Amino acid sequence: MAPPQVNPESIRTANPSTWPQYPYNGHPRIPEQSPLRYSIFPEYAKRLRMRDGVELAYDVFRPFAPGEKFPALLSWSPYTRQLQHTLAPIGQNEAGLTEFWVPRGYAQVIADVRGSNDSDGAWDHWGPQEQADLKETIEFIAQQPWCTGKVGMVGCSYFAMSQILAAEQQPGGLAAIFPYDAMTDLYRDAYYHGGIYTAWARFWYQDLAFLNFTSGRLKDPSGFRYHFNRVLSGQDPLDGPYYQERSSGPNLHKVEVPAYFGCDWVFFGLHLRGAFIGWENIPPATPKKMLIGQEPKPRRPFAAYHGEALRWYDHHLKGMDSGIWEGAPINIYIQGEDTWRGENEWPIARTGWKELYLTPQGGFSDGPGSSGELRYTYTPGTREVKLGEPKLIWRTEPAARPFEVTGPLVLKLVASIDQADTHWFAFLKDEAPDGTLRLLTRGWLKASHRALDPGKSRPWRPWHPHDRVELVPPGEAIEYLIEIIPTSNYFKEGHRLRLELSASDPATDLIYTHEPLWHGVTN
């Protein structure tokens, strides 16, 4: 019997081939090894009993080929599995396109985590119970009669963070992961940027609670209530066990399966830092790749780099010669020049590290110059503050010839304030000759969280433990080392590098703003 015909153009609202699919200029040398062959056989509302009797709900989408076995891909989140096939570009349909994977010979399992949607138990928010569930679920999938015994994982954001946590559990059957948009540090990447509470934390919890409380399906709301109250109350303003046991960062040394990290440069407010931390800290013997690209448009439903993920899994789950290991292990998109480039390490070994000094005239110099000071006064609740003002600005001279900035950055700031605390927000931008500004990256630090951990700090990335509050002596000049999230940008002739410094961020950043200071301060 001839295999069913599959129309590659009928994948939701867009053909994934029109999205960013490969981190290269052009297409891979070796063409796609898993052609469209199969129709989709769905099995809905299945149940899997965990070690403690809690049952998880999941759906399975398999290639329609009775008697054949296929590698499996697990998608894991509390975002309600039924939403993963919606047409609307909502923030939750991040599991990856079933219509892409299954016709190409992969089974996809989409599960509701413990305590969400149709699953039993109390939500554990990436905690020890959820991590143990991940291990148990992957080992169950690998043993199914329709599975080859090899399992990978797909999806971005929550789905991607779960991939790293799963790999750290070292479940039998897990053969590789492809975590795109995965934070590794719940405190620093998501809830408290530089010790400053983020609006994203509140938005995400409210959105997540809305999904689960209004569906009429949630059996045990206690987990959501507990974590909702704990995070939104701000009762854990310092880093500690609550965040660390829910972050993959402390256990990256346990990742032994091949891992392909990815993100885009504009996601510096949530996921970008995690890609670099993951790349740098998994064991040297673990096979790894990384891509950092331009922003996928549209973002949802998540379909970015499915072509590259297919090459990855064709090799690691099917044993095909997909060419995935040809070329450099890192591919980055150079903004401004709009081109991809391969690299062998991060930070890049040939980097010409450069120190620029801020001048009191609002410029930069190559060495220490004349002394001077710049001031601004922050007044809470004003329209000015809601626009990210007042702020100090430094600009280079217009570039006589193009130059590139690629890599991590640090702002060393010597400043005094007239209060016991303040917030520092740093914005790095590309300023065009006509005055057009393009935001490249940001950094943050709460002044009372300025303490450093020398053992974890690197010349290109200061490490603040965020385990204590040290109020600032008013009027005393203090040195602050502010981590700036890495970027890559090609500054064209006539363009300027621009640094802005403020005590607030603009309200137009919406969910990526931060809890404001509630007292005035002169910096």
C-alpha positions as CSV (number, residue, x, y, z in Angstrom):
1,M,0.0,0.0,0.0
2,A,1.3,3.4,-0.9
3,P,2.2,5.7,2.0
4,P,-0.4,8.4,2.7
5,Q,0.3,11.8,1.0
6,V,1.3,14.5,3.4
7,N,1.1,18.2,2.3
8,P,4.1,20.1,3.7
9,E,2.2,23.4,3.1
10,S,-0.6,22.4,5.5
11,I,1.3,23.0,8.7
12,R,-0.8,25.4,10.7
13,T,-0.5,29.0,9.7
14,A,2.9,28.8,8.0
15,N,5.3,26.4,6.4
16,P,8.3,26.0,8.7
17,S,10.6,26.3,5.7
18,T,9.7,30.0,5.7
19,W,10.9,30.5,9.3
20,P,14.5,30.6,10.4
21,Q,15.4,26.9,10.1
22,Y,19.2,26.8,9.9
23,P,21.9,28.8,11.5
24,Y,23.8,29.1,8.3
25,N,24.0,31.3,5.2
26,G,22.1,29.0,2.9
27,H,21.2,25.4,3.5
28,P,23.2,22.5,4.8
29,R,25.3,20.5,2.4
30,I,23.5,17.2,3.1
31,P,19.8,17.4,2.3
32,E,17.1,16.4,4.7
33,Q,17.4,12.7,5.6
34,S,13.8,12.1,7.0
35,P,11.4,12.9,4.2
36,L,7.6,13.4,4.7
37,R,6.2,9.9,4.6
38,Y,3.6,9.3,7.3
39,S,0.2,10.5,8.4
40,I,-0.4,11.1,12.1
41,F,-2.0,8.6,14.4
42,P,-3.1,10.4,17.6
43,E,-3.9,8.8,21.0
44,Y,-5.4,11.3,23.4
45,A,-5.8,11.5,27.2
46,K,-3.6,8.6,28.1
47,R,-2.5,8.2,31.7
48,L,0.9,7.3,33.2
49,R,1.2,6.3,36.9
50,M,4.2,7.7,38.7
51,R,6.1,6.0,41.6
52,D,3.8,7.6,44.3
53,G,0.5,6.8,42.5
54,V,0.1,10.2,40.9
55,E,-1.1,9.9,37.3
56,L,0.1,12.2,34.5
57,A,-2.0,13.0,31.4
58,Y,-0.4,12.8,28.0
59,D,-1.1,12.6,24.3
60,V,0.9,10.5,21.8
61,F,1.2,11.4,18.1
62,R,2.7,8.5,16.1
63,P,3.5,7.9,12.5
64,F,0.7,5.7,11.1
65,A,2.8,2.6,10.3
66,P,1.6,-0.5,12.2
67,G,4.4,-2.7,13.3
68,E,7.1,0.0,12.8
69,K,9.1,1.5,15.6
70,F,10.2,5.2,15.8
71,P,12.3,7.4,18.1
72,A,10.2,9.6,20.4
73,L,10.3,13.3,21.3
74,L,8.9,14.4,24.7
75,S,7.3,17.9,25.1
76,W,6.8,18.7,28.8
77,S,5.1,21.7,30.4
78,P,2.1,22.9,32.5
79,Y,0.8,24.9,29.6
80,T,-2.1,22.4,28.9
81,R,-1.3,20.0,26.2
82,Q,-4.5,20.8,24.2
83,L,-3.2,24.3,23.5
84,Q,-0.2,23.0,21.6
85,H,-2.1,22.6,18.4
86,T,-3.8,26.0,18.4
87,L,-3.5,28.3,15.4
88,A,-3.3,31.5,17.4
89,P,0.3,32.7,18.2
90,I,-0.3,32.5,22.0
91,G,2.6,32.3,24.4
92,Q,2.0,28.7,25.3
93,N,2.1,26.8,22.1
94,E,5.8,26.1,22.4
95,A,5.9,22.3,22.1
96,G,7.1,22.3,18.5
97,L,5.1,21.4,15.5
98,T,3.6,17.9,15.6
99,E,2.8,18.3,11.9
100,F,6.5,18.7,11.2
101,W,7.9,15.8,13.3
102,V,5.5,12.9,13.0
103,P,5.3,12.8,9.2
104,R,9.1,12.6,9.2
105,G,9.2,9.5,11.3
106,Y,9.2,10.7,14.9
107,A,6.6,10.0,17.7
108,Q,5.8,13.1,19.8
109,V,4.5,12.8,23.4
110,I,3.0,15.9,24.9
111,A,2.5,15.7,28.6
112,D,0.9,17.8,31.3
113,V,3.3,18.0,34.3
114,R,2.3,17.0,37.7
115,G,-0.4,19.3,39.2
116,S,-1.4,20.9,35.9
117,N,-4.4,20.6,33.6
118,D,-5.5,16.9,33.5
119,S,-2.6,15.5,35.6
120,D,-2.9,14.6,39.3
121,G,-0.9,15.9,42.2
122,A,0.4,19.4,43.1
123,W,2.5,21.4,40.7
124,D,6.1,21.4,41.8
125,H,7.5,24.1,39.5
126,W,10.5,22.2,38.2
127,G,11.2,21.0,41.7
128,P,12.5,17.5,42.8
129,Q,9.2,15.8,42.2
130,E,8.8,17.1,38.7
131,Q,12.4,16.3,37.9
132,A,11.8,12.7,39.1
133,D,8.7,12.5,37.0
134,L,10.7,13.5,33.9
135,K,13.1,10.7,34.4
136,E,10.3,8.2,35.0
137,T,8.4,9.4,31.9
138,I,11.3,9.2,29.6
139,E,12.2,5.7,30.7
140,F,8.5,4.7,30.2
141,I,8.5,6.1,26.6
142,A,11.7,4.4,25.7
143,Q,10.1,1.0,26.7
144,Q,7.0,1.4,24.6
145,P,6.5,-1.2,21.8
146,W,6.3,1.6,19.2
147,C,9.5,3.2,20.3
148,T,13.1,2.3,19.2
149,G,14.3,3.0,22.7
150,K,15.8,6.4,21.8
151,V,14.1,9.5,23.2
152,G,14.8,13.2,22.6
153,M,12.9,16.3,23.7
154,V,11.4,19.3,21.8
155,G,10.0,22.7,22.5
156,C,11.2,26.1,23.8
157,S,11.1,28.0,27.0
158,Y,9.5,25.8,29.7
159,F,9.8,22.8,27.4
160,A,13.5,23.6,26.8
161,M,14.4,24.2,30.5
162,S,12.8,20.8,31.2
163,Q,15.2,19.2,28.7
164,I,18.3,20.2,30.7
165,L,16.7,19.2,34.0
166,A,15.8,15.8,32.4
167,A,19.4,15.3,31.1
168,E,20.7,16.0,34.6
169,Q,18.6,13.1,35.9
170,Q,20.3,10.8,33.3
171,P,17.2,8.7,32.4
172,G,17.7,5.5,30.4
173,G,16.7,6.1,26.8
174,L,17.4,9.8,26.6
175,A,19.8,10.1,23.7
176,A,20.0,13.9,23.0
177,I,18.4,17.2,23.8
178,F,17.8,20.5,21.8
179,P,17.1,23.2,24.4
180,Y,16.2,26.4,22.5
181,D,15.3,29.3,24.8
182,A,16.3,27.7,28.1
183,M,17.2,29.7,31.2
184,T,19.5,27.9,33.6
185,D,19.1,30.2,36.6
186,L,15.6,30.9,37.9
187,Y,16.8,33.7,40.1
188,R,19.2,35.6,37.8
189,D,17.6,34.9,34.5
190,A,13.9,35.2,35.3
191,Y,12.8,36.5,38.7
192,Y,15.5,38.9,40.0
193,H,17.7,40.5,37.3
194,G,20.7,41.6,39.2
195,G,18.6,41.3,42.4
196,I,15.8,43.5,41.0
197,Y,12.4,41.8,40.9
198,T,11.0,41.4,37.4
199,A,7.5,42.1,36.1
200,W,7.9,38.9,34.1
201,A,7.6,36.8,37.3
202,R,4.2,38.3,38.1
203,F,3.0,38.1,34.5
204,W,4.0,34.5,34.0
205,Y,2.5,33.2,37.2
206,Q,-0.8,35.0,36.6
207,D,-0.9,33.7,33.0
208,L,-0.1,30.2,34.1
209,A,-2.7,30.3,36.9
210,F,-5.3,31.6,34.4
211,L,-4.7,28.7,32.0
212,N,-5.1,26.1,34.7
213,F,-7.7,27.6,37.0
214,T,-10.1,28.5,34.3
215,S,-10.0,25.2,32.3
216,G,-12.2,23.4,34.7
217,R,-9.8,20.5,34.6
218,L,-7.4,21.2,37.4
219,K,-7.8,18.6,40.2
220,D,-5.4,19.9,42.8
221,P,-4.7,23.7,42.8
222,S,-2.5,23.6,45.9
223,G,0.8,23.6,44.0
224,F,-0.1,26.7,42.0
225,R,-1.4,28.5,45.0
226,Y,1.7,27.8,47.0
227,H,4.2,28.9,44.3
228,F,1.9,31.7,43.2
229,N,1.8,33.2,46.7
230,R,5.5,32.5,47.4
231,V,6.8,34.2,44.2
232,L,4.3,37.1,44.0
233,S,4.7,38.0,47.7
234,G,8.4,38.6,47.1
235,Q,9.3,36.6,50.2
236,D,12.5,35.2,48.6
237,P,14.3,38.3,47.4
238,L,17.7,36.5,47.8
239,D,19.0,33.5,46.0
240,G,18.8,30.3,47.9
241,P,17.5,26.7,47.9
242,Y,14.1,27.5,46.5
243,Y,15.6,28.8,43.2
244,Q,18.7,26.6,43.0
245,E,16.8,23.3,43.3
246,R,14.6,24.5,40.4
247,S,17.5,25.6,38.2
248,S,19.6,23.5,35.9
249,G,22.7,25.6,36.5
250,P,24.0,23.9,39.7
251,N,23.9,20.5,38.0
252,L,25.1,21.1,34.5
253,H,28.1,18.9,35.2
254,K,25.6,15.9,35.1
255,V,24.6,16.4,31.5
256,E,26.1,13.6,29.5
257,V,23.9,13.3,26.4
258,P,24.6,15.5,23.4
259,A,23.1,18.9,23.9
260,Y,22.4,21.7,21.3
261,F,21.8,25.0,23.0
262,G,20.1,27.9,21.2
263,C,18.5,31.3,21.6
264,D,18.2,34.6,19.8
265,W,20.1,37.8,20.6
266,V,16.9,39.8,21.5
267,F,15.9,37.5,24.3
268,F,18.4,39.0,26.7
269,G,15.6,39.6,29.2
270,L,14.9,35.9,29.9
271,H,16.7,33.1,28.0
272,L,19.9,34.3,26.3
273,R,22.1,34.1,29.3
274,G,21.1,30.5,29.9
275,A,22.4,29.4,26.5
276,F,25.9,30.6,27.2
277,I,25.9,29.3,30.8
278,G,24.8,25.9,29.5
279,W,27.4,25.8,26.8
280,E,30.2,26.8,29.2
281,N,29.4,24.5,32.1
282,I,28.4,21.1,30.8
283,P,31.3,18.6,30.9
284,P,34.0,19.0,28.2
285,A,33.4,15.4,27.1
286,T,29.8,16.0,26.4
287,P,29.1,16.6,22.7
288,K,27.6,20.1,22.3
289,K,26.6,22.7,19.8
290,M,25.2,26.2,20.1
291,L,23.3,28.6,17.8
292,I,22.5,32.3,18.7
293,G,20.4,33.8,15.9
294,Q,18.1,36.6,14.9
295,E,14.6,36.8,16.3
296,P,12.2,34.2,14.8
297,K,9.2,35.9,13.3
298,P,6.5,35.1,14.1
299,R,7.6,33.5,17.4
300,R,4.5,31.3,18.0
301,P,3.5,28.7,17.3
302,F,7.1,27.7,18.0
303,A,8.7,26.4,14.7
304,A,12.1,28.1,14.7
305,Y,15.1,25.9,13.7
306,H,13.1,22.8,13.3
307,G,15.2,22.0,10.3
308,E,18.4,22.1,12.4
309,A,16.8,20.1,15.2
310,L,15.8,17.5,12.6
311,R,19.4,17.2,11.5
312,W,20.4,16.9,15.2
313,Y,17.9,14.1,16.0
314,D,18.3,12.3,12.6
315,H,21.9,11.8,13.7
316,H,21.5,11.1,17.4
317,L,18.2,9.2,17.4
318,K,18.2,7.6,13.9
319,G,21.9,7.2,13.3
320,M,21.8,9.0,10.0
321,D,24.6,10.9,8.3
322,S,22.9,14.3,8.5
323,G,26.1,16.4,8.5
324,I,25.2,18.0,11.8
325,W,28.8,17.9,13.1
326,E,30.3,19.4,9.9
327,G,31.8,22.8,10.4
328,A,32.1,24.8,13.6
329,P,30.2,23.8,16.8
330,I,28.9,27.3,17.4
331,N,27.0,29.4,14.9
332,I,26.1,33.1,15.6
333,Y,24.2,35.6,13.7
334,I,26.1,38.9,13.4
335,Q,23.5,41.7,13.8
336,G,24.0,44.8,11.6
337,E,25.9,42.7,9.0
338,D,23.0,40.2,8.9
339,T,25.1,37.1,8.3
340,W,25.9,33.9,10.1
341,R,29.4,32.9,11.2
342,G,30.9,29.7,12.7
343,E,33.0,29.8,15.9
344,N,34.8,27.1,17.8
345,E,34.5,28.4,21.4
346,W,32.9,30.9,23.6
347,P,34.1,33.5,24.5
348,I,35.8,33.6,21.1
349,A,39.5,32.9,21.6
350,R,40.6,35.6,19.1
351,T,38.6,38.3,20.9
352,G,40.5,41.6,21.2
353,W,39.3,42.7,24.6
354,K,39.0,46.4,24.9
355,E,38.5,48.8,27.8
356,L,36.5,52.0,27.1
357,Y,36.4,54.7,29.8
358,L,33.3,56.9,30.3
359,T,34.0,60.6,30.2
360,P,32.1,63.4,32.0
361,Q,31.4,64.9,28.5
362,G,29.2,61.9,27.6
363,G,31.7,60.1,25.4
364,F,34.2,57.3,25.6
365,S,38.0,57.3,25.7
366,D,40.7,54.7,25.4
367,G,42.2,55.5,28.7
368,P,41.5,57.3,32.0
369,G,40.8,61.0,31.3
370,S,40.0,64.1,33.3
371,S,38.0,63.6,36.5
372,G,34.4,64.8,36.6
373,E,30.9,63.6,37.4
374,L,27.4,63.3,35.9
375,R,24.2,63.3,38.0
376,Y,20.6,62.5,37.6
377,T,17.7,62.5,40.1
378,Y,15.1,59.7,40.1
379,T,11.6,60.6,41.4
380,P,9.2,57.6,41.6
381,G,5.8,57.7,40.1
382,T,6.5,60.4,37.5
383,R,5.8,60.2,33.8
384,E,9.5,60.7,33.2
385,V,10.4,57.6,35.1
386,K,7.7,55.5,33.3
387,L,9.6,56.4,30.1
388,G,12.9,55.2,31.5
389,E,14.1,58.7,32.3
390,P,16.1,60.4,33.6
391,K,19.2,58.7,32.2
392,L,22.8,59.4,31.4
393,I,24.1,58.8,27.9
394,W,27.6,58.1,26.5
395,R,28.3,57.8,22.8
396,T,31.3,57.0,20.7
397,E,32.2,59.2,17.8
398,P,30.7,58.2,14.5
399,A,32.6,55.1,13.3
400,A,35.2,56.1,10.6
401,R,35.2,52.4,9.6
402,P,33.0,49.5,10.6
403,F,33.7,47.6,13.7
404,E,32.3,44.6,15.5
405,V,31.3,43.9,19.1
406,T,30.8,40.2,19.8
407,G,30.9,38.6,23.2
408,P,30.2,39.3,26.9
409,L,30.6,42.7,28.4
410,V,31.0,44.3,31.8
411,L,30.2,47.8,33.0
412,K,32.5,48.9,35.8
413,L,30.7,51.9,37.4
414,V,32.0,54.1,40.2
415,A,29.1,56.0,41.6
416,S,27.7,57.6,44.8
417,I,24.1,57.9,45.7
418,D,22.3,59.9,48.4
419,Q,20.2,57.0,49.6
420,A,20.9,53.5,50.9
421,D,20.0,51.7,47.7
422,T,19.2,52.2,44.0
423,H,18.8,50.2,40.8
424,W,21.2,50.4,37.9
425,F,19.9,49.7,34.4
426,A,22.4,49.7,31.5
427,F,21.3,49.7,27.9
428,L,23.7,49.1,25.0
429,K,22.5,50.4,21.6
430,D,23.5,50.9,18.0
431,E,22.8,54.5,17.0
432,A,22.5,55.2,13.3
433,P,23.5,58.5,11.6
434,D,19.9,59.5,11.5
435,G,19.4,59.0,15.2
436,T,17.6,55.7,14.9
437,L,18.4,53.5,17.9
438,R,18.5,49.7,18.0
439,L,18.7,48.0,21.4
440,L,21.4,45.3,21.5
441,T,21.5,44.2,25.1
442,R,21.1,45.1,28.7
443,G,22.5,44.7,32.2
444,W,21.0,45.2,35.7
445,L,22.2,45.4,39.3
446,K,20.6,46.4,42.6
447,A,23.2,48.5,44.4
448,S,22.7,46.6,47.7
449,H,23.5,43.3,45.8
450,R,26.9,44.5,44.6
451,A,28.9,41.8,46.5
452,L,31.0,39.5,44.4
453,D,31.9,35.8,44.5
454,P,35.6,35.9,43.3
455,G,35.6,32.1,42.8
456,K,32.7,32.2,40.3
457,S,33.5,35.6,38.7
458,R,35.3,35.8,35.4
459,P,36.9,38.8,33.7
460,W,33.9,38.9,31.3
461,R,31.2,38.0,33.8
462,P,31.0,39.2,37.4
463,W,29.2,36.7,39.7
464,H,27.0,38.3,42.4
465,P,25.9,35.7,45.0
466,H,22.7,37.6,45.8
467,D,22.7,36.0,49.2
468,R,22.8,39.2,51.4
469,V,21.9,42.9,51.3
470,E,24.7,45.5,51.9
471,L,23.1,48.9,52.0
472,V,25.1,51.7,50.4
473,P,26.7,54.4,52.6
474,P,25.1,57.6,51.2
475,G,27.6,59.9,49.5
476,E,30.4,57.3,49.3
477,A,31.9,56.4,45.9
478,I,31.3,52.7,45.4
479,E,32.5,50.4,42.5
480,Y,29.8,48.3,40.9
481,L,30.5,45.5,38.4
482,I,27.4,45.0,36.2
483,E,27.1,42.0,34.0
484,I,25.9,42.9,30.5
485,I,24.3,40.0,28.6
486,P,26.4,39.0,25.6
487,T,25.7,40.4,22.1
488,S,27.0,40.5,18.6
489,N,26.7,43.6,16.4
490,Y,28.4,45.0,13.3
491,F,28.6,48.8,13.6
492,K,28.5,50.3,10.2
493,E,30.4,53.4,9.1
494,G,28.9,56.4,10.7
495,H,27.2,54.5,13.5
496,R,27.8,55.0,17.2
497,L,28.0,52.7,20.2
498,R,25.7,54.1,22.8
499,L,25.4,53.4,26.5
500,E,22.5,54.6,28.6
501,L,22.3,54.4,32.4
502,S,19.1,54.8,34.4
503,A,17.4,53.9,37.7
504,S,14.4,52.5,35.8
505,D,13.4,50.9,32.6
506,P,10.6,52.2,30.3
507,A,7.0,50.9,30.8
508,T,7.0,50.1,27.1
509,D,9.1,47.1,27.9
510,L,5.8,45.6,29.3
511,I,6.5,42.2,30.9
512,Y,10.2,42.8,30.8
513,T,10.2,45.8,33.1
514,H,11.2,45.6,36.8
515,E,9.8,46.5,40.2
516,P,10.5,50.2,40.5
517,L,12.3,52.0,43.3
518,W,9.7,53.5,45.7
519,H,12.0,56.2,46.9
520,G,13.7,59.1,45.2
521,V,17.5,59.0,44.7
522,T,20.2,61.2,43.2
523,N,22.9,59.2,41.5
